[in-house]
Amino acid sequence: PSPRSGAHAGPPFQGHSRFHLTPPVISKISGMTLTIEGKPMVNFGSFNFYGLASHPEVLEAAHDAVRKYGVGTCGPRGFYGTIKPHLDLETSLQNLFKTDRAIVYSYAIATVSSIIPAFAASGDVLIVDEGANHAIQSGLRLSKGTAIHWFRHNDLSHLHSILRTLHPELALLGPEESYPRPDPSPKAGAACT
């Protein structure tokens, strides 16, 4: 429910009243943790999964880039233009993965929402976990002429039934074979949810 409706789900923040919400104040950020009201907590609302954003070498490289290129060059390249670090990173990735070309997007959502429609041709069938993130859903919406089938989040049996319906020859496959994971460890599965 909307905060304006007066309804409230879950425990209130300090200072919560029926029509006013005072968010907690972050007093310190250090790597993957932050401090709120004197309590250290893991920051699950950040893309700084490994705490690299506060690594001294990363900070120095970021400062150097800001001094040289400013802060306006972090948007889409079609709008702000291509700068040397874009080309250098693409060359490094091309060499690392031994490919003919590489492309770097400045923003994660732009990557997925551009790649899916680029490769999903008219007439293709896409089978997607309904828990897919916003970027994937955006890319799917931009994929014209594709048939999209949604399976319940992390429900391998439902995925299997969709595959069987679309391709009866797949009826012999079990759900595990239909949805392979490169890393069979339990931690890998948890990271995907």
C-alpha positions as a Markdown table, in Angstrom:
| # | Residue | x | y | z |
|---|---|---|---|---|
| 1 | Pro | 0.0 | 0.0 | 0.0 |
| 2 | Ser | 1.0 | 3.6 | -0.5 |
| 3 | Pro | 2.5 | 5.4 | 2.5 |
| 4 | Arg | -0.2 | 8.0 | 2.0 |
| 5 | Ser | -3.0 | 5.4 | 2.6 |
| 6 | Gly | -2.1 | 5.1 | 6.2 |
| 7 | Ala | -1.6 | 1.3 | 5.9 |
| 8 | His | 1.7 | 0.0 | 7.1 |
| 9 | Ala | 3.4 | -3.4 | 6.5 |
| 10 | Gly | 6.2 | -4.5 | 8.7 |
| 11 | Pro | 8.0 | -2.8 | 11.6 |
| 12 | Pro | 8.0 | 1.0 | 11.5 |
| 13 | Phe | 11.2 | 3.1 | 11.3 |
| 14 | Gln | 12.0 | 5.2 | 14.3 |
| 15 | Gly | 9.8 | 8.3 | 14.0 |
| 16 | His | 7.1 | 6.6 | 12.0 |
| 17 | Ser | 3.6 | 8.0 | 12.3 |
| 18 | Arg | 0.5 | 7.4 | 10.3 |
| 19 | Phe | 1.3 | 10.1 | 7.7 |
| 20 | His | 5.1 | 10.6 | 8.2 |
| 21 | Leu | 8.1 | 8.4 | 7.7 |
| 22 | Thr | 11.5 | 9.3 | 8.9 |
| 23 | Pro | 14.0 | 7.0 | 7.2 |
| 24 | Pro | 17.0 | 5.7 | 9.1 |
| 25 | Val | 20.2 | 7.8 | 8.6 |
| 26 | Ile | 23.4 | 6.1 | 7.4 |
| 27 | Ser | 26.2 | 7.5 | 9.5 |
| 28 | Lys | 29.1 | 5.5 | 7.9 |
| 29 | Ile | 29.7 | 3.4 | 4.8 |
| 30 | Ser | 32.6 | 1.0 | 4.8 |
| 31 | Gly | 32.9 | -1.5 | 2.0 |
| 32 | Met | 30.0 | -3.9 | 2.1 |
| 33 | Thr | 28.7 | -2.6 | 5.4 |
| 34 | Leu | 27.1 | 0.6 | 6.6 |
| 35 | Thr | 26.2 | 1.9 | 10.1 |
| 36 | Ile | 22.7 | 3.0 | 10.9 |
| 37 | Glu | 21.8 | 4.3 | 14.4 |
| 38 | Gly | 25.2 | 2.9 | 15.7 |
| 39 | Lys | 24.6 | -0.6 | 14.4 |
| 40 | Pro | 26.8 | -2.1 | 11.6 |
| 41 | Met | 24.8 | -3.8 | 8.9 |
| 42 | Val | 25.4 | -5.5 | 5.6 |
| 43 | Asn | 24.3 | -3.3 | 2.7 |
| 44 | Phe | 22.1 | -5.5 | 0.5 |
| 45 | Gly | 20.8 | -2.4 | -1.4 |
| 46 | Ser | 24.1 | -1.8 | -3.2 |
| 47 | Phe | 25.9 | -3.2 | -6.2 |
| 48 | Asn | 29.1 | -3.0 | -4.2 |
| 49 | Phe | 28.9 | -6.7 | -3.5 |
| 50 | Tyr | 32.7 | -7.2 | -2.9 |
| 51 | Gly | 33.4 | -3.9 | -1.3 |
| 52 | Leu | 35.6 | -2.7 | -4.1 |
| 53 | Ala | 34.1 | 0.8 | -4.3 |
| 54 | Ser | 36.2 | 1.8 | -1.2 |
| 55 | His | 39.4 | 0.0 | -2.2 |
| 56 | Pro | 42.2 | 2.6 | -2.4 |
| 57 | Glu | 43.3 | 1.7 | -5.9 |
| 58 | Val | 39.7 | 1.9 | -7.2 |
| 59 | Leu | 39.1 | 5.2 | -5.4 |
| 60 | Glu | 42.3 | 6.6 | -6.9 |
| 61 | Ala | 41.4 | 5.5 | -10.4 |
| 62 | Ala | 37.9 | 7.0 | -10.0 |
| 63 | His | 39.4 | 10.3 | -8.8 |
| 64 | Asp | 41.8 | 10.3 | -11.8 |
| 65 | Ala | 38.9 | 9.6 | -14.2 |
| 66 | Val | 36.8 | 12.4 | -12.7 |
| 67 | Arg | 39.8 | 14.9 | -12.9 |
| 68 | Lys | 40.4 | 13.9 | -16.6 |
| 69 | Tyr | 36.9 | 13.3 | -18.0 |
| 70 | Gly | 34.5 | 15.0 | -15.5 |
| 71 | Val | 31.4 | 13.3 | -14.2 |
| 72 | Gly | 29.1 | 13.8 | -17.3 |
| 73 | Thr | 30.7 | 11.0 | -19.3 |
| 74 | Cys | 28.9 | 8.2 | -17.4 |
| 75 | Gly | 25.7 | 8.2 | -19.4 |
| 76 | Pro | 24.9 | 6.4 | -22.7 |
| 77 | Arg | 27.6 | 6.6 | -25.2 |
| 78 | Gly | 25.2 | 7.5 | -28.0 |
| 79 | Phe | 24.4 | 10.7 | -26.0 |
| 80 | Tyr | 27.6 | 11.6 | -24.3 |
| 81 | Gly | 30.1 | 10.1 | -26.7 |
| 82 | Thr | 32.8 | 7.5 | -26.6 |
| 83 | Ile | 35.9 | 8.2 | -24.6 |
| 84 | Lys | 39.3 | 6.5 | -24.5 |
| 85 | Pro | 38.5 | 4.4 | -21.3 |
| 86 | His | 35.5 | 2.8 | -23.2 |
| 87 | Leu | 37.8 | 1.8 | -26.0 |
| 88 | Asp | 40.6 | 0.6 | -23.7 |
| 89 | Leu | 38.2 | -1.6 | -21.7 |
| 90 | Glu | 36.7 | -3.0 | -24.9 |
| 91 | Thr | 40.1 | -3.9 | -26.2 |
| 92 | Ser | 41.1 | -5.5 | -22.9 |
| 93 | Leu | 37.9 | -7.6 | -22.8 |
| 94 | Gln | 38.3 | -8.6 | -26.5 |
| 95 | Asn | 41.8 | -9.8 | -25.7 |
| 96 | Leu | 40.8 | -11.5 | -22.5 |
| 97 | Phe | 37.9 | -13.5 | -24.1 |
| 98 | Lys | 39.7 | -13.9 | -27.4 |
| 99 | Thr | 36.8 | -12.4 | -29.4 |
| 100 | Asp | 36.6 | -10.4 | -32.5 |
| 101 | Arg | 34.9 | -7.5 | -30.8 |
| 102 | Ala | 33.6 | -6.4 | -27.4 |
| 103 | Ile | 31.2 | -3.7 | -26.3 |
| 104 | Val | 30.9 | -1.9 | -23.0 |
| 105 | Tyr | 27.6 | -0.4 | -21.7 |
| 106 | Ser | 27.8 | 2.4 | -19.1 |
| 107 | Tyr | 24.8 | 1.2 | -17.2 |
| 108 | Ala | 23.7 | -2.4 | -16.4 |
| 109 | Ile | 20.0 | -2.0 | -17.3 |
| 110 | Ala | 21.1 | -0.7 | -20.7 |
| 111 | Thr | 23.1 | -3.8 | -21.3 |
| 112 | Val | 20.3 | -6.3 | -20.8 |
| 113 | Ser | 17.6 | -4.2 | -22.3 |
| 114 | Ser | 19.7 | -3.8 | -25.4 |
| 115 | Ile | 21.1 | -7.3 | -25.8 |
| 116 | Ile | 17.9 | -9.2 | -25.5 |
| 117 | Pro | 16.1 | -7.4 | -28.3 |
| 118 | Ala | 19.3 | -7.5 | -30.4 |
| 119 | Phe | 19.4 | -11.3 | -30.3 |
| 120 | Ala | 15.7 | -12.3 | -29.9 |
| 121 | Ala | 14.4 | -12.4 | -33.4 |
| 122 | Ser | 10.8 | -12.4 | -34.5 |
| 123 | Gly | 9.3 | -15.8 | -34.0 |
| 124 | Asp | 11.7 | -16.8 | -31.2 |
| 125 | Val | 10.3 | -18.3 | -28.0 |
| 126 | Leu | 11.6 | -17.0 | -24.7 |
| 127 | Ile | 11.0 | -18.9 | -21.5 |
| 128 | Val | 11.6 | -16.7 | -18.6 |
| 129 | Asp | 11.5 | -16.9 | -14.8 |
| 130 | Glu | 8.7 | -14.5 | -13.6 |
| 131 | Gly | 11.2 | -13.2 | -11.0 |
| 132 | Ala | 13.4 | -11.8 | -13.7 |
| 133 | Asn | 14.7 | -8.3 | -12.7 |
| 134 | His | 13.5 | -5.0 | -14.3 |
| 135 | Ala | 16.3 | -4.9 | -16.8 |
| 136 | Ile | 15.4 | -8.3 | -18.2 |
| 137 | Gln | 11.7 | -7.4 | -18.3 |
| 138 | Ser | 12.5 | -4.2 | -20.2 |
| 139 | Gly | 14.6 | -6.1 | -22.7 |
| 140 | Leu | 11.7 | -8.6 | -23.2 |
| 141 | Arg | 9.2 | -5.8 | -23.7 |
| 142 | Leu | 11.5 | -4.4 | -26.4 |
| 143 | Ser | 11.7 | -7.7 | -28.2 |
| 144 | Lys | 9.0 | -7.5 | -30.9 |
| 145 | Gly | 7.6 | -10.6 | -32.4 |
| 146 | Thr | 8.8 | -13.0 | -29.7 |
| 147 | Ala | 6.6 | -15.4 | -27.8 |
| 148 | Ile | 7.3 | -15.1 | -24.1 |
| 149 | His | 6.3 | -17.8 | -21.6 |
| 150 | Trp | 6.7 | -17.2 | -17.9 |
| 151 | Phe | 7.4 | -19.9 | -15.4 |
| 152 | Arg | 6.9 | -19.4 | -11.6 |
| 153 | His | 10.0 | -18.1 | -9.9 |
| 154 | Asn | 12.5 | -20.8 | -9.3 |
| 155 | Asp | 9.9 | -23.5 | -10.0 |
| 156 | Leu | 11.7 | -26.1 | -12.1 |
| 157 | Ser | 8.7 | -28.3 | -12.4 |
| 158 | His | 6.7 | -25.5 | -13.9 |
| 159 | Leu | 9.6 | -24.7 | -16.3 |
| 160 | His | 9.7 | -28.4 | -17.3 |
| 161 | Ser | 5.9 | -28.5 | -18.0 |
| 162 | Ile | 6.2 | -25.4 | -20.3 |
| 163 | Leu | 9.1 | -27.1 | -22.1 |
| 164 | Arg | 7.1 | -30.3 | -22.5 |
| 165 | Thr | 4.2 | -28.4 | -23.8 |
| 166 | Leu | 6.3 | -26.4 | -26.3 |
| 167 | His | 8.5 | -29.3 | -27.3 |
| 168 | Pro | 7.1 | -32.8 | -26.4 |
| 169 | Glu | 10.4 | -34.4 | -27.3 |
| 170 | Leu | 11.9 | -32.8 | -24.1 |
| 171 | Ala | 9.5 | -34.9 | -21.9 |
| 172 | Leu | 12.4 | -37.2 | -21.1 |
| 173 | Leu | 14.4 | -34.4 | -19.5 |
| 174 | Gly | 14.1 | -33.9 | -15.8 |
| 175 | Pro | 14.0 | -30.3 | -14.5 |
| 176 | Glu | 17.6 | -30.4 | -13.5 |
| 177 | Glu | 18.7 | -31.0 | -17.1 |
| 178 | Ser | 16.3 | -28.3 | -18.4 |
| 179 | Tyr | 17.8 | -25.6 | -16.2 |
| 180 | Pro | 21.5 | -26.2 | -15.8 |
| 181 | Arg | 23.7 | -24.2 | -13.4 |
| 182 | Pro | 27.4 | -23.8 | -14.1 |
| 183 | Asp | 28.2 | -24.0 | -10.4 |
| 184 | Pro | 26.3 | -26.8 | -8.6 |
| 185 | Ser | 27.2 | -25.5 | -5.1 |
| 186 | Pro | 24.2 | -24.3 | -2.9 |
| 187 | Lys | 25.8 | -20.8 | -2.8 |
| 188 | Ala | 25.5 | -20.4 | -6.5 |
| 189 | Gly | 21.8 | -21.2 | -6.4 |
| 190 | Ala | 21.2 | -18.8 | -3.6 |
| 191 | Ala | 23.0 | -16.0 | -5.6 |
| 192 | Cys | 20.6 | -16.5 | -8.5 |
| 193 | Thr | 17.4 | -16.0 | -6.5 |
